[in-house]
Amino acid sequence: MNLFGDAIAWIFSGDSGQFDSIPAAIGVQLLYTVVSVLIAAAIAVPLGWYIGHTGRGREVAVAISGAARAIPSFGLLILLTLLLGVLHKPEAAVISFVVLAIPSLLAGAYTGFEAIDRRVIDAGRSMGMTEAQILWRIEVPLGLPLLVGGIRAATLQVLATVTIAAYIGLGGLGQYIIAAIPLRRFDILIGGALLVAVLALVIDGLFALLQHLVVPRGIRAAGAASPRARSARERRAEALAVGAPASSTTS
């Protein structure tokens, strides 16, 4: 208990010593997270929408997502740093985090479309809607909750993993954890871990609220009236978006 008390006291003391200030470290942590997720979204979301809309390439997307999830982020970070050189450490870090974020974003994008009842799509076509209108007026709004779920999962994964960027001297909250070990400053080490955890909880809470808000009002009302009405397809899609095994949703 004394260690946790010392850690909390260090956080509120404002005495960062040889380290960056806590606000500056949080800023670095968020900067790498936001940049990496935005780049990954620019790659994965259009590709996921194409797969979900056309039904083509799903097997390839699943294989790529599985392979990307299997890559150790720390090993990739060190490898890219060695390949690109010490002058390009930020670029190496961003590439590593982009690779980490793509699977959840890709899964969230295409499973959001797959979870839509095909009768809704057929109804749109029977009304004379073009493919572009079906995409932007039906599929994107209805698939947005699962896409936000994928963004939420990717953001939390990247936010936690950015901590290792301090190993190559890029700062962030990880500097407190990594640098405190040889100094045997366990108050700083635990304080850094607590800051990462609290920041992740805050971000997760904000995304949970956003995910609720982007649900179309009619579907939200129907779901409130019948909470068990979600189909097995929707549950499997949500599981894929956050990287969980689809079979776990059927129990």
C-alpha angles and dihedrals in degrees: 000000000000090000092054090046090051090048093052090045090052092050093054096038094075089217103134094163111185091356131084115269116270094247090051091049092049089049091054091047092052094042094057090043096051095044093048095047093047092052091046091048091051088057103035105036099059090043092049092048090051091051093046094046098045101028090227126130098014094134091051091049092050091049093049092047092050092048093048091050089053094057112101106236095210093051091047091049093053092044094051092046090055093045097045096036134239092285090064101047094126091054091048091051094048092049090051092050093045090055088051094050100046099076096057093043093048092048092046092051100050099033089053088063094041091055091060115104106253090221089068091055092047090050090054092051091047088056090057098255116159122235090256091053091048089051098049101030101039115013101039096048093044093043095046097092092058091044090054087049089055091048089049093053093045093048093051092047092050094042091056094042094050084074089079091059087082088068089072093041102263096128124221126130091310091074090074092053099043099040094043095060098071090039090053089227097149092170090062092043093053091040091056091049091049091051091052091048095047092047091050092049092050092049091046091052092051092050091047088056092046091049089055093047096052093057106108110255095239093052091045090054092047091049092051090051093048112020092177094055095094111117125234087246091059092049092050091048092052091049091052091049092059095038099252123138110270092223091065091069095061097063 
